[in-house]
Amino acid sequence: MKKHVPLTLSENRMRTGSYASDESYGMAGCFRLIGPKGALLLVMSSGVDHSTGWEHVSVSCENRCPNWPEMQWVKNLFWDEHEMAVQYHPPKSEYVNCHPYCLHLWRAINLSIPMPPMLLVGPKT
């Protein structure tokens, strides 16, 4: 996760209410952002959580799930381009659904998650 909070996040941090945070939280907090397609995105970040060994960011819209360009845009706000973040599809028995239109990005702190061969996606041009 980025060490310095990008201006876009800093300017849109929720500073009042039950999800309030300030600069001392670093990359952790709740942010109300206008995404790359003009939709309002509610983004919540755990920051670097050494107690769990994970970095986590959730992204939600009011009336639909976030789309690929929005998720990629948020990924690039929180992580550098050389860092990989993943979305998981857990077994149904492990579902947690606190919001019907929320997706999550994860990155392990001290674990290298393998990537499948890119050829399985298609030829890289």
N, C-alpha and C positions, 0 to 999 in steps of 0.2 A: 504494500500500500504506500502511496506517496507520503513522504515525510513532511511536506509543506502543503497546507490547505490552499487549493486553487481559489482565486478571487470569486469565481462563480459560486462556489460552495460558501465561502465566507459571507458574501453579500446576501445569501438566501438561507442562512441558518435560522432555525426557529429559536427565538430567544425568550419566549414566554410560553406559559402553559405547561402541561405535563411532559412534553417532549423537549423542553427548553435545554439549551446548552450554550456554552460560550467558547472562546478561542482556546481555553485551557483543555478542552476535550480533544483538540487536534482534529483528526479525520472522523472521529465518532460524533454522532448527533443526528438530528432530523433536519432535512432540508426540503424546501418547497421550490422546485425548479421548473422553468419552462423548457421543455425538451426541444430537440432539433426539428420537430414537426409542429411545434406550437402548443402541444398539450401540457397541462399541469401534471408534474410528476412529484409524488411524495416519496422521498428517498431517506431511508434510515440506515445508518452505518454503526457497526460495533467498533469500528476502528481496528487496531491490532489488539486482539484479545488473547494474551498469553495464557490465561487460565483455561481456555478451550483449545488453543493451538490453531485458531482460525481467524480469518478476516471475513466479515459478512456484510453485505449490503442488500437491502430489500428495496424494490421499486414497485410502486403501485400507481394506478390511475383510478379515477372515480368510477368510470362506467365500462372499462375494458381492461384487458391485460396489456402491459407494455409490449411494444413490438420490437423487432430486431434492431432497427436503427436507434431506438431509445435506449435499449439495454446496452448496446455497444457504446453509445455516447456516455452513459453513466459509468460503464466499465473504465473508459478512458479518463473520466474525472477522478476516479479513486485509485487506479493503478497505472503504472507506466506501460508503454506499448510493448515492452519485452516481457511483461508479467502476464501469466495466464490466470484467468478466473473461469470458474465453471458454474453451470446450472445443473442441478441434480433432479432426477425423476425417481424418487424413492418408491419402495413397495407401498401399496395402498394402505397397508396396516400401519405405516409410519407417517401418514399424512398429518400435517398440522395446517389448518386453514383458518387463519384469523381474519383474512380479508379475501374476498372472492377474486380480486383482480391484482394480485401481488405475485411477483416473481423475485427470485433470489440469486445473487452472485456470491460465490465462495472462493476463497483461496487459502490453502493450508500454509501455515507459517513455517514449519520445519519439516515439511514432507513434500517430496516432488511427485506430483500426480502425473502418471504417464499419459501421453497423448497417443491416439491411434494413428496408424500410417495415413498421411494425407492422401495417398493414392486411393484410399477407400472413399474419400469424398469426391475426388475427380482429379484430372490433371491440373497441375499448377502452371498457369501461363505467365 
